[in-house]
Amino acid sequence: MTKRAIIAAPLEALGPYSLAIEDDGTLYISGQIHIDPSKGGLVEGSIGDQSRQCLENLKSVLTSAGYDFGNIVKTTVFLVDMADFPAMNEVYATYMVEPFPARSTIQVAGLPLGARVEIEAIAKR
């Protein structure tokens, strides 16, 4: 299989990068923030609401490439405030399937557009 960029309309990259790249049965998904693609802005509300939108955006990319959450082997979660971890984790658990992917969670100083959470993933066929 050759390397190919994944398009997941109506999602769009915020800069010069692809939403995802598939290479030899592995899908590398760029970090998804809590942008509501139908409104064009960040989802406000609780960190749970924001995490859910990140995961819905991740789902759109997975689906566009012919994958699903069961294909995810690794995720990285970026949080502006580690105090948001329990609420993010509660929503995260409703999307991921066993065996759960390996995961890192990192507190960061800031995220694009002032987002509070971002989630990236690697999936395999």
N, C-alpha and C positions, 0 to 999 in steps of 0.2 A: 504494500500500500504506500502511496506517496503522501507527503505532507499536504494538508489542505486546511484552509481557514473555514471556520463555521460562521454562518450568518444566522442570527436568531431574531428576525424582525418581530416586534417593533423595537427590540433592544438595539442600542448603538454603543460602540466604544466611545469613550470620552476623549480619546487622543489617538496617536499613531500606534495602535495595537489591535490585535484581533480579540474578539470575545472568547474564542477558543481556537486551538490548533489541534488537529488530529494527525498523528504520525504513527503508523504501523500498529494500529489497534489501541493506541493510548490517546486519550483526550485530555488536554491541558487547558483548563478553564480559568480565564482571568478572573480576578476578584470582582464579585458582584456586590454593589452597595444597594441601599434601599430606595432606588429610583422607581417610581411608578411610571412605566412606559406609556400608559394611557394619558397621564397628566403632565409628564415631563419633569416633575420635581420629586424631591425626596418625600417619602412617606413620613409623616409626623407621628406623634403618639408614643406609645411605650416601646422599650427596646424589644419586647416580644413582637409587636407589630412590625417594627423595622427589620428584625431578623427574619420574620415570615416573608417579607417582600424580597430580601436578599435570596432566600431559598426558592421563592417562586421564580425569580430571575434566573437562578442557577438551573432550575427545572426546565425553563424555556430553552436554555442553551443545550442541556442534555438531550431533550426531546428533538431539537432541530438536528442533532448529530446522530440520532438513532440510539441513544443511551438512556438509562434511567438511574435512579438513586442506588439501585442494587449494583451498578457498575463502579461506583465510587470506591476508590481504595485509599485516598488520602485527602484530607481537607486542612485548610489553615483558616482560622478565624482571627480577625483583627478587631480589637475593641478599643475605643478611646478610654473607657473606664472599666476596669476589671470588676467593679461592683455590679456591672451589668451581666456578668457571666451566668449566674443562676437562671435569669429570665431568658437569656439567649439559649442556654443549654436545654431548657424545657421545650422550647419551640423546635430546636435542632433535632431533638430526639423523636419528634413526630414525623420527620421527613426521612431520616436515615433508617436503613434496614440492617438486620444482622446477617453476617458478621459486620459490626459497625466499622467504618473506615478508621484508619489511624488519623489522629488529629493533633494539631498544635494550636494553641490559643495564645495570642500575643497582644499585650497592651501597647498602643502606639500613641504618639503625640497628636496626630491628626490624620484625617482621611479625606479623599476628594469631596468637594462640595460641602464640607462640614458634616459628612456622614458620621454616625456613631458606631457602625458595624460594617464589616466587609467580609465576605466568605469566598475563598477560591477552592478549586478542587482538581483532582486528577482521577480520571475514570479509565478502566480497561475493559475491553471486550472479553 
